[in-house]
């Protein structure tokens, strides 16, 4: 059996723990493949890596171990009962031993210079590969979202080229650079595929794409499309196809997990809401349309989220009509199978010697790298075309 490494950034978070437990349970026949796109018959002939061959590890900034993290995930989601964890004790123990100390900016200040951080992160990933005799490794960022990066001096200019990125990492200590970007650099320089499932910067700058090509690795992102935006990008094309003019599209999101807590920071919220709104506006190209996205933290919801959307639209003879929908879901149950899908597709790209962005994976993201297509059906068509 092929052995593929999955290295999580944010290894003790709900998404990472649900993805790991889900993969282990699926491989042992304890869980079905519901929610896993890669299990669709469209992809049966690809020879995707079996999730039973995944070896998990990662970086984590929280100081608690995997045991408390699994308990916290169970309290937040209800998805990891004790009996399931007991049946998976051996592979979970291996996962727990492969989690290393991560890197984060503390109080808005970098604790270390960027070059030394990248070096340490690389050593962790490369030793994980050697220790477990892995053929390939896919690094997946499922950590909490970072503040918008645009205010960081010199980054936009430096980020245009791979050389510029190397200079800013070495110069002035590289202090203040987004941790997600440093993780992405470490992944690429280690010969790993990189997936950014968060709204953080990651590998989104043009120079990061150049860096990926230099090292012969693929990357994809950003910001997993799991709930409200998924519905928006599936529904909005209906209005455009029927030439129904959308006057207003208002969204109100309530969530209570660590992402919700992080989004209380207006700098972090700005990046998240921008991705949600941009996806809608790329489909409904009407500058007169009013749209707004609001995200509020509701602690009692834990890992469950609710989105209410109100759509005000105009039809024939000027008739003004409205549509509303409510989306309620478990954040990690929606995200975890997509993470496993992305690992399988990224692993395939590594095997095929592909490098640079993977635009055919756009249907998994709010802000896909390598394409401006946001229509969900069109995005899924891109994935099917890639398969053909």
C-alpha positions in Angstrom: 0.0 0.0 0.0 1.2 3.5 -0.8 2.1 5.6 2.2 1.2 9.2 2.0 1.9 11.6 4.8 -0.6 14.2 5.8 0.9 17.1 7.7 -1.6 19.4 9.4 -1.0 23.0 10.3 -3.4 23.2 13.3 -3.1 19.4 14.1 -5.2 19.6 17.3 -8.1 21.6 15.8 -11.5 20.1 15.2 -11.0 19.9 11.4 -7.7 18.0 11.6 -8.9 15.6 14.3 -12.1 14.9 12.5 -10.3 14.3 9.2 -7.7 12.0 10.9 -10.3 10.0 12.9 -12.6 9.9 9.8 -9.8 8.5 7.6 -8.9 5.9 10.1 -12.5 4.8 10.6 -13.2 4.8 6.9 -10.2 2.6 6.2 -11.4 0.1 8.8 -14.9 -0.1 7.6 -16.3 1.8 10.6 -17.5 4.7 8.5 -19.0 5.3 5.1 -17.7 7.8 2.5 -20.6 10.2 2.7 -19.3 13.7 2.0 -16.1 12.6 0.3 -16.1 13.9 -3.2 -13.2 11.6 -4.2 -15.4 8.6 -3.6 -17.7 9.6 -6.4 -17.8 7.2 -9.4 -16.5 10.1 -11.6 -13.0 9.5 -10.0 -12.9 5.8 -9.7 -10.4 5.3 -12.5 -7.9 7.7 -11.2 -6.2 5.4 -8.8 -6.3 7.9 -5.9 -4.3 7.0 -2.8 -6.3 5.0 -0.3 -7.0 6.9 2.9 -5.9 3.8 4.8 -2.4 4.6 3.7 -2.4 8.0 5.2 0.1 8.7 8.0 -0.8 11.8 10.0 1.3 14.4 11.8 1.5 18.1 12.0 2.3 21.4 13.8 0.3 22.7 16.7 0.7 25.9 18.8 -1.6 24.7 21.6 0.4 22.9 24.4 -2.2 20.3 25.1 -1.8 16.8 23.7 -3.9 14.9 21.2 -6.0 13.2 23.9 -7.4 16.5 25.3 -7.8 17.8 21.7 -10.0 14.7 20.8 -12.0 15.3 23.9 -12.5 19.0 23.0 -13.5 18.0 19.5 -16.1 15.6 20.9 -17.5 18.2 23.2 -17.7 20.7 20.3 -19.1 18.4 17.6 -20.4 15.2 19.1 -18.6 13.3 16.3 -15.9 11.4 18.2 -17.4 9.1 20.8 -15.2 7.3 23.3 -15.9 3.9 21.8 -14.6 5.0 18.3 -11.5 6.6 19.8 -10.7 3.3 21.7 -11.0 1.3 18.5 -8.5 3.7 16.8 -6.1 3.9 19.7 -3.1 2.6 17.9 -3.1 4.9 14.8 -4.2 7.8 17.0 -1.2 7.2 19.2 1.1 7.4 16.2 -0.6 10.6 15.1 -0.2 12.1 18.6 3.6 11.3 18.6 4.0 13.0 15.2 2.7 16.4 16.3 5.4 19.0 16.8 5.4 22.6 18.2 4.1 25.0 15.7 4.7 28.7 15.0 2.5 31.7 15.6 2.8 35.4 16.0 2.3 36.3 19.7 0.6 39.6 20.6 1.2 40.9 17.1 4.9 40.3 17.3 7.1 37.6 15.7 9.1 35.6 18.2 11.7 34.5 15.8 13.2 35.6 12.4 11.4 34.1 9.4 14.4 32.3 8.0 15.0 30.3 11.2 11.3 29.5 11.5 11.1 28.1 8.0 14.2 26.0 8.7 12.7 24.5 11.8 9.4 23.8 10.1 11.2 22.2 7.2 13.2 19.9 9.5 10.0 18.8 11.3 8.3 17.9 8.0 11.4 16.2 6.5 12.1 14.1 9.5 8.4 13.0 9.5 8.8 11.8 5.9 12.0 9.9 6.7 10.8 8.4 10.0 7.7 7.0 8.4 9.3 6.1 5.0 6.7 8.1 3.2 6.6 8.4 -0.6 4.9 11.8 -0.6 3.7 14.4 1.9 0.8 16.8 1.6 0.8 19.8 4.0 -2.7 21.1 4.8 -3.3 24.4 6.6 -6.4 24.0 8.8 -5.3 26.5 11.5 -7.4 29.4 12.7 -7.6 32.3 10.3 -5.0 35.1 10.3 -5.6 38.9 10.0 -5.5 40.4 6.5 -1.9 40.7 5.3 -2.1 43.8 3.1 -0.7 46.1 5.8 2.6 44.3 6.0 5.3 46.7 4.6 7.0 45.5 1.5 5.2 42.1 1.2 3.0 42.9 -1.8 6.1 44.0 -3.8 8.3 41.2 -2.6 5.6 38.6 -3.2 5.6 39.1 -6.9 8.6 36.8 -7.4 10.2 33.8 -5.7 13.4 35.8 -5.4 11.5 38.6 -3.7 10.0 36.2 -1.2 13.4 34.7 -0.4 14.8 38.2 0.1 12.0 39.3 2.5 12.3 36.1 4.5 16.1 36.7 4.9 16.0 40.5 5.1 15.2 42.4 8.4 14.7 39.0 9.9 11.4 38.7 8.0 9.6 39.6 11.2 5.9 40.1 10.9 5.4 37.8 7.9 2.2 35.7 8.1 2.9 32.3 9.7 0.7 30.7 7.0 3.2 32.0 4.4 6.2 30.6 6.3 4.5 27.2 6.6 3.8 27.2 2.8 7.4 28.1 2.1 8.6 25.2 4.3 6.2 22.8 2.7 7.3 23.7 -0.9 11.0 23.7 0.0 10.5 20.2 1.5 9.0 19.0 -1.8 5.5 18.7 -0.4 2.2 19.6 -1.9 0.5 22.5 -0.1 -3.2 23.0 0.6 -4.5 26.2 2.2 -8.0 25.4 3.6 -8.1 28.8 5.5 -8.6 32.4 4.5 -5.0 33.2 5.5 -2.5 34.3 2.9 -0.6 31.0 2.6 0.6 30.5 -1.0 -1.6 33.1 -2.6 1.1 35.5 -3.8 2.4 35.2 -7.4 5.9 34.6 -6.1 4.7 31.6 -4.1 3.4 30.0 -7.3 6.9 30.6 -8.8 8.4 29.0 -5.8 6.1 26.0 -6.1 7.1 25.5 -9.7 10.8 25.8 -8.9 10.4 22.9 -6.4 8.1 20.9 -8.6 5.2 20.8 -6.2 1.5 21.6 -6.6 -0.6 23.8 -4.4 -4.3 24.8 -4.0 -6.4 27.1 -1.9 -7.7 29.2 -0.4 -10.6 29.1 2.2 -12.5 25.9 2.1 -16.1 26.3 0.6 -18.2 24.3 3.0 -21.4 26.1 3.8 -23.1 29.4 3.0 -20.7 30.2 0.1 -21.2 26.7 -1.3 -24.9 27.4 -1.5 -24.4 30.9 -2.9 -22.1 29.7 -5.8 -24.6 27.0 -6.7 -27.7 29.2 -6.5 -26.4 32.5 -8.0 -26.0 31.1 -11.5 -29.7 30.3 -11.5 -30.6 34.0 -11.2 -28.2 35.0 -14.0 -29.3 32.2 -16.3 -33.0 33.2 -15.8 -32.1 36.9 -16.1 -33.6 37.7 -12.7 -31.9 40.8 -11.4 -30.6 40.4 -7.9 -31.1 43.7 -6.0 -29.7 42.6 -2.6 -28.1 39.5 -1.2 -27.6 39.7 2.6 -25.9 37.0 4.6 -25.8 36.6 8.4 -23.5 33.9 9.8 -23.4 32.6 13.4 -20.7 30.2 14.6 -19.2 29.3 17.9 -16.0 27.3 17.3 -12.4 28.6 17.5 -12.8 30.2 14.1 -15.8 32.1 15.4 -13.7 33.3 18.3 -10.9 34.3 16.0 -13.2 36.2 13.8 -14.1 38.6 16.6 -10.9 40.3 15.5 -12.0 42.8 12.8 -8.7 42.3 10.9 -9.4 38.6 10.6 -13.1 39.0 9.8 -12.2 41.4 6.9 -10.4 38.7 5.0 -13.1 36.1 5.5 -16.0 38.3 4.5 -14.1 39.6 1.5 -13.8 36.0 0.2 -17.4 35.3 0.7 -18.6 38.5 -1.1 -16.1 38.3 -3.9 -17.3 34.8 -4.9 -20.9 36.1 -5.2 -20.0 39.2 -7.1 -17.9 37.2 -9.6 -21.1 35.4 -10.7 -23.6 38.3 -10.4 -21.8 41.0 -12.2 -24.0 44.0 -11.2 -22.3 46.8 -9.4 -25.7 48.1 -8.3 -26.4 44.9 -6.3 -26.2 45.5 -2.6 -24.5 42.6 -0.7 -23.2 42.3 2.8 -21.8 39.4 4.9 -22.0 39.5 8.7 -20.3 37.0 11.0 -21.1 36.8 14.7 -19.5 34.7 17.4 -22.1 32.6 19.4 -20.2 30.4 21.9 -23.1 28.1 22.7 -23.1 26.9 19.0 -19.7 25.3 19.4 -18.7 23.7 16.1 -22.2 24.1 14.6 -22.9 27.1 12.4 -26.0 28.8 11.1 -26.2 31.0 8.0 -29.4 33.0 7.1 -29.4 34.5 3.6 -32.0 37.0 2.2 -32.2 37.5 -1.6 -34.2 40.4 -3.0 -34.7 40.1 -6.7 -36.6 41.7 -9.6 -38.5 39.9 -12.4 -40.7 40.6 -15.4 -42.7 43.9 -15.3 -40.6 45.0 -12.4 -42.0 42.5 -9.9 -40.0 42.5 -6.8 -39.7 39.1 -5.1 -37.6 37.5 -2.3 -36.0 34.2 -1.4 -34.5 33.1 1.9 -32.6 30.1 3.0 -31.1 28.8 6.3 -28.0 26.6 6.3 -27.2 24.8 9.5 -24.3 22.4 9.7 -21.4 21.1 11.7 -18.3 22.9 10.5 -15.9 20.1 10.9 -18.2 17.4 9.5 -18.5 19.5 6.3 -14.8 20.3 6.1 -13.0 17.1 7.1 -14.0 14.9 4.1 -13.1 17.7 1.8 -9.6 17.9 3.4 -9.2 14.2 2.7 -10.4 14.7 -0.9 -7.8 17.5 -1.4 -5.0 15.3 0.0 -5.9 12.5 -2.4 -6.0 14.9 -5.4 -2.8 16.7 -4.4 -1.1 13.3 -3.9 -2.1 12.4 -7.4 -0.7 15.6 -8.8 2.6 14.9 -7.0 2.7 11.4 -8.6 2.0 12.9 -12.0 4.8 15.4 -11.6 2.5 18.4 -11.7 3.5 21.7 -10.2 2.0 25.2 -9.5 -1.7 25.9 -8.8 -4.4 23.2 -9.2 -7.3 25.3 -10.6 -9.3 22.0 -11.2 -9.8 21.9 -7.4 -11.6 25.3 -7.4 -14.9 23.7 -6.3 -13.4 23.2 -2.9 -12.6 26.9 -2.2 -14.1 30.3 -1.8 -11.1 32.0 -3.3 -9.5 29.5 -5.6 -5.9 30.0 -6.7 -5.3 29.8 -10.4 -8.8 30.7 -11.7 -11.5 33.3 -11.4 -14.3 30.8 -11.9 -16.7 30.7 -8.9 -19.8 29.1 -10.3 -19.9 25.8 -8.5 -21.2 23.7 -11.4 -18.6 25.2 -13.7 -15.9 24.5 -11.1 -17.0 20.9 -10.8 -16.9 20.7 -14.6 -13.2 21.8 -14.4 -12.5 18.9 -12.1 -14.2 16.4 -14.3 -12.4 17.8 -17.4 -9.1 17.3 -15.5 -10.0 13.7 -14.9 -10.8 13.2 -18.6 
